[in-house]
Amino acid sequence: MVNRLFGEHAANLQESMDLSSRRFGVLSNNLANVNVPGYKRKDMSFAIQLDEAGKRVDRRHAAGAQEDPGRIRVDGSSVDLEKEVMALSETELRFQMLSEMSGRYFSGLKTVIREGR
């Protein structure tokens, strides 16, 4: 539906924001389980790439949450607190950037609809 109304660019932005949000949830779950013995860290590949024409998101690179082997601690957990906080910060910045891009895109559409006024 969004695709028909606003074009593929808006759909790509929406999907990218959805993936950022899902990754944030996965990383938050890792942080919540930092002290659980034997817990295996999970992460999502966030290598969203546009095809050469720049028209659609390549979904092959947007896999779901998967175990990330990483380093195993003495208690059997693979969660590294510093790594999780850095990944959360990166994901938050990415989401903010996508949100800003979406705002600018719709602001441009609004300007076009108002005929430049």
N, C-alpha and C positions, 0 to 999 in steps of 0.2 A: 504494500500500500504506500509506504513512504517513498519507495522507488518511483512509483507512478506520479506522485505529487511533486516531489522535490528533486528527482534525478538520482543517479547512482552515487554521487558524491555524498549526499546526506545519508544514504543507506550504509556506505562505507564508514562514515563517522559514527553512526549508531552502532554498528557491529564492533568497531574498535573500542568504543566506550563500554559496551557490554562485556567484551573480553577482558578489559582492564578491571572492571568491577568483579568479574568472576575470579581473576587472578588475585585480586586483593583479598577475597574471601578465603582462597586456598592458603595464601601466605599468613593470614590472620589465624587460621586453624593450626598451622605449624607453630606459630608463636604461642598459642594457647596450650599446645602439647609439648612445650620445650623441656619440661621436667618429667615426662612420661617415659619410663624405661622401655626401650625397644621400639619407640615410635619412629617410623620412617618418614622423612621429609617428603613433601609433595610440592610440585610446581607445575606451572603451565608454560608451554612454549609461547612466547609472545612475539615471535618473529612474523608478524603480519606483514605481508608484502603485497604490493599491488602488481598486477600484470604489467607488461611493457607498455600497454596503452594507458595504464593508470585508471582503469575503469572499474575493476572489481577486486575484492579481497580474495587472496589465495587461501582457501580454507585448509589446505593440506598442512600449512604451517601453524594453524591455530588449534592444536590438539587440546584435549581435555587434561585434567589434572593427572599427573603420572608421578610415580615414585622417583625421587632423585637420589641416587646412591650416596653421593657426598662422602664426607668423612664420618666414620662411626665412632661415637664416644665410648667411654668405658661402660656406661650403662646400656649400650646397644642402640641409643637414639642417634639419629643423623641430623638433628636440628642444631644449627649454629645461630645463636642469638644475634650476633652482629650481622651475619649474612641475611637473616630474616628482616631485620630493621632496615638494612640497605635496600633490599628488594621491595619492601613496603614503600619506602620513600620514593624509589624509582617509579613504581606503579602509580603512586599518588601524583607525582609530577606529570607522568604521561597522561593520566586522566584529566588533570587540569589543562594541559595543552590541548587535548582533544575537545574539551569543553569550550575553551577559548576559540578554537577553530570553528566549532559548531555555531557559537554565538556570532562570529564574524560572517559566516556563510549566510545565516538567516537575516542578519542585519543588512547584508548586501541585497538579499531578495526583497526585503522590506523597502529599501531605497528604490529598487527597480519598480516595484508595485506602485510606489508613490511618485513615479516618474522623476526621480532625482531630487525631490523636494525634501 
